[in-house]
Amino acid sequence: MSIQETNRRKLSTRILRRLRISQTIRAFQFFLERIIRSLFGSKDRIFYDYRFEFADLHPFFWRYYEIPASKFCNRTNARILHFVHHPKVTDQRPFIIEPNDHPLAPACRVEPFENLARLEYVRDIYLQPNCKRILVESKGQEDLFRHYFPDPDITAKCEIIHLGTVPKLIDWPKKYDRIRNGNIRYLCLASDFDKKGVDVVLNAWCEYHTAENSDQLLLACPNIPEHYQRLLAGKGVKWIREAPLTMGQKSHLHSMSDVAIAPLHTDGGANVIEAFEYGLPVVTMRCQRSESQNGNKNCIVIDVPFYFYDAQHYGIQWRTFQEFFLILQESKRLGEFDGVKNEFVNQFRAFKNNPRQIYDLGIRSYEYAAGEFSLAVRNAKVARIYAEI
């Protein structure tokens, strides 16, 4: 939820809320969307619930409206209801749930212990006869489903449907020439310093970068502590404090970069697969999505002692977000994440010694984006599910 929080912290958003204009704008958008759906909805009569009734989901999901599996209609006229996160209104019509980050997302609570306390409530939703399919976005999320809901009647409804990529045009010879010349550009897009574990990357970069090193780190993060900015002065870091970035800004940064760095402690998905679209290899940290993200051997996945959604700890060892970050802070103080930092350093050095690896991994990322992870493949699978229902 960090990108959503970044959006809420924008000055323009705060002003609109203070003036109570944002609700009026949202109501107008919802009204306009209803008209568009009424005029252009397809005969399939699918209602896809995302933007206006639950406006704080990740902006990545907007592409499912831009390039849909089916032209969506209004809820009143729909034969099938497709809900992201949780079903808000159900009746006798069949529905699909796409729980996004976590199997307990339909609990609609913030803190881990609250979600865990509503496990039976969520199970009842998944067991409803009208719940025809559960769209699971990764192998790791499927494993979490089996942990929380081993019921065969629920797992039989699960199907892995990856988030959809749209590959961009890439000048591969130009990209390879830049890499071969030894000037490697790393890109790290992080909507929050603490949640995304940016400190681990910066500590590694400080150790890796020397006066003779021409590599660059483009870091887009809105809340970088000042002492890190002083510590890394003259070490090839370009600070980008504007947030959230526009799609044009993100496209420009991806196009001028060679490797994407995607650290995380709580969760991460969109930044990784957006990097695939630009043919970038990704260095990331273990999470529920990382096994599937590395399905084409296109990522470097660094293991971590723990992360937020680890099933044996979530809602148990850390009952709240605050408890998680206190435990994380203490773990770092004790040196338990030093190995993670060292792995980043080792990978920076490995790319420096063998820049061809960047190119080869980037090709694999792009193949993944054009194949199994593509929006075209996702839409075909979703359309097939609609037809089956």
N, C-alpha and C positions, 0 to 999 in steps of 0.2 A: 504493500500500500504506500510505499514511500513516494512514488511519482505523483500519486493523488494528493498526498500531503503537501508536496512541493507546489502543485497547482493551487491548493487552498491558501498557501502562504503568499501568493502573488499579491502585490499591492492592488492591482485592478480588481482581483477577486474579492479582497477584503473590503474595498470601497463599495462594490456592488452589493455585498452582503449587508454592510452597514446601512446603506440606503434602501435596503430591501428590494432591490431591483432584480437580483439574480433569480428569485422565484418567479417573477413576471417573465423574465427571458426564458426560463426553463418551460413555463407553461405555454408560451408562444411557440417554442421549438417543438414541444410535444403536439400541439395543435397542427402545426405545419407538417410534422411527420405523419400524423393521422391522415391528412389530406393526400399526401404523396402515396401512402400505402393504399388508400382507397382507390386512387386513380391508376396506379401502376402495379399493384400486387398481382402475382401470377395466379393461374388457375390452381396451383398446388396448395394455395391457402395455408401458408406457414407463417405463424407469428413468432418473430425472433425478438426476445425481450432483452435489451441491453442499455441503450444510451439514456433514454429520458426518464425511465422509471427507476433506474439505479445508476445515477449519473457519475458515481465515483469509481466505476471500474476502470481498468487500465485503458488508456487511449488507443493502445494497439488494436483493441477489438473493433475500432471503427472501420478497419479494412474489410470486415465481414459485411458491412453495408455497402462499401464501395464496389466490392467484387463478390457478390453474394452467391451462395449455392442455389438460392431461389429468390425471386423477388418477393419480399415479405409483405404480408397484408396486416390489417388491424386484428387485434385480439378477438373482437366480436365476430369477425367473419372467418376466423381461422379454423382449420380442421386439426392442425397439430400445433402445439405450443412448445417452443424451444427456449428454455430459460438458462441464462448464465448466472451462476452463483447459487440461486435458490428459486423455487417456484413461488411467486407472490399470490397468484390466484389459480386454483385448480378446480375443475368440474369433471364432467364425464369424458372430456376429450383427452386423447393420448398426449403425453408430454415427454420432453427430453430435458435432462439436466446436464449442464456443462459446469462442474463445480470450480473450475479455474484452479486456484492455488492448492486446495486441500480438500480431502473427502468430507471434512466437517464443515465446509463453507455454508451449507444450507442451514446450519445452526444460527447464522446471522448474529454472532456475538464477536466481541473484540478480543478478549483475553483467552488464553489457552484453556484455563480451568473452566471457563464458562462454556466454551465449545464442547469440551469433554463431558461436561455435566448434561449436555443435551444430545448425547450420543443416541439414546433410544428414540428421541424425537426425529433425528436425521434418519435413523434406520427405518422408521415408519414411512418417511417420505419415499425412500428408495424402494420400499416393499409395496407401495401402492400399485395396484394392477395397472393403473393408467400411466405409471412411469415405465416407459417402454425401453429407454436406452439411457445410459450414463456415459457421457463422452469424457474419457480420461486422457490427459494430454501427454503423459509420459509413462515409461516403464516404472519409474520410481513412485509415481502417484498410484499406479495399479497395485504396487506392493503395499502402499499405505491402505488402500481399500481392503486388501486381504487381511491386513492387521486389524483394522477397526471393524470391518464387516465381512467376516468369513462366510456369511450365509451364502450358500450356492445360488439362491434366488436373486441375490444382489450381484454377485460376481459375474453371473451369466449375462447381466445387462450391460456390463462394462465393455467398452471398446476404445482402444487407443486411437485418438485422432489428434495429430500434432497441430500446434499453432502454425498458421500458414505463412510461408515466405513468398516474396515477389522479387526474383532475382533482377539485378540492375545490369546495365551495360558496363563492361569493364575493359580498360585498355591493358591487357595482360603483359605485353612486351614492356610498356612503360613501367608497370608495377615491378616487374622482375629486374629491370635495369636499376631502379632505385634501391631495391633490396641488395642486389649484387654489389653495388657501390658502397655498401656498408653503412648507409644512413637509414636506420630502422626507426619507423614512427609507430609508437604504441598509442592506442586510444583507450581511455577509461571513461566511460559514461556512468556516473554514479549519482542517483537522485538524493542520497543521504550518506554522509560520511561514516557514521557509526553503523547503520544497518547494513551497509554494503562492505564494511571491512576495509575501507580505503587506507587506513593506517598501516595495514599489513603490506600493501603494495608500496606505499611511500617509504616505509622502513627498508624494504627490499631494494627499492630504486636508489636510495641513499647509499647503500652498501655497494651496489653494482656500478653506479655511474662514476667515472673518473674524469679528470681534466682532458684526457686524450679521447674520450668517448664522444662520438657525434650523434648518438641515438637521442631521440626526443620522446617525451611522454606528454601527450595532450590529455589533460585531466579536466573534465567538466563535472563540477560538483559545487553546490551552492553554499556549503557550510564547512569550508576547510579551516581548521584552527590556524591561527597566525604563526605559531611556533613551527609548524611544518613548512609554511611558506618561507620562513627565515632559514630553516635547516636545509632546504633544497634550493636555495638561491644559487644560480650559476650551474645547476646540474641538469639543464636541458628540459625543465618542466615548464609547460605553458599552461597557466591557470585560466580556466574558463568558468567564471562565477555565475554567469547568467543561467537562470533556470525558471521554468522548464524550457528546454531548447525547442525551436520550431523544427518541423520535418526538414525544411531546407537546410538549416544549420547542421542537423544530424547527418544529412546526406553529404554535405560538404566535408565534414570531419571524417566520415567513413571513407570517402573517396580519396582523401589525402593520407590515409593511414595504412599500415601494413599488418598490424596485429591488434586484436581487441583483447583488453584485459577486463575480466568481469568478476571481481571479487564479490563476496556476499556472506552475510551471516543469517539473514532472515529469509530471503528468497530472491530469485532472479531468473528471468525467462526471456522477456522481449529484447533486451540488449544483446543477448547472445545470438538469437536467431536473426535479428536485424544485421548483425555482423556477417552472418552467412550470406546474406543477400549481396554483399559487396566483396565476397570472396576473401574474407579475413579468417585466419585461424584464431581460435579463442583460447586464452589461458584463464581458467576459472577454478572455482572451489567446489568441493562435493556438495551436492544438494539433491533433492528428489528428482530434479530434471536432468542432472548431468549425464546419467547413463544413456538416456535417449539422445541428448544433444551431441554426444560423442559416438553416435551410432555408425558414422562413416569414418571413424578414427581421424577426425578432423580437429579435435580439441586436445588440450593438455588439462587434465582434471587433477587438481592438487587435493589430496585428502586433508581433512580437518578433524580435530578432536571431537567436535560436535557442531551442529547447526540447529537453527530454530525448530524445524519440523521433525527432528529425530524423534521417532515414535516412542522410544523408551524414556524420553525426558519431557516431551511436550505435554503441558498441563499437569505434570507430576513433579519433576525436579524444579522446573520453572513454571509457576502457575500464571504468571503475568509477563508482559513484555519487560517491565522494569526488572523483575527478578532475573530474566534471561540476560539482560545487559549487565547486571551486577555480577552474575556468575561469569559472564564472558570477560568482563574487566579483570576480575580476580584471576581467571585462568591465564590471561595474557601477562599479568603481573608475575605469575609463577613460572612464566616461560613456556607454557604448554603450546603456544602458537608460534614459537620460534622456528620449529620445523617447517611450518607453512611459509614463513618468510624466507627461509633458506631455499625452499623449493622454487619460489619465485625468482630468487637470485640465480639459481642454477639454470632455470629456463631462459632467463635473459642472456646468460652466458652461452647457452647452447645455441640459441638463435644467432648470436654474434659469430660464433665459430662455424656455423653451418646455415647461412642465410637461405640456402636452397630449400631447407625444411619449411620455411615460412611459405614459400611459393607452393610447395607440394601440399601442405596442409590447407592452404587457401583454396586450391583447386578442389580439394575434397569437400570443404565447406560449401563451395559454390555448387558442386554436384548435388549435395544434400538439399540445398535451397531450391534447385531446379527439379529435384526428384521427390523423394519421400516427404520432405518438409514443405513442399510447395503448396501455395494456396490452391492451385489447380487440383492437386491430388486430394487435399483436404475437402474441397468443395465436392469433388466426385464421390468421396466416401459419405459425406453428409447427405448429398442428394440421394444416394443409394439407401441410406437409413430412412429418409423421409418416404421414399417409395415403398420400402418394406413395411413401414408402419401403416 
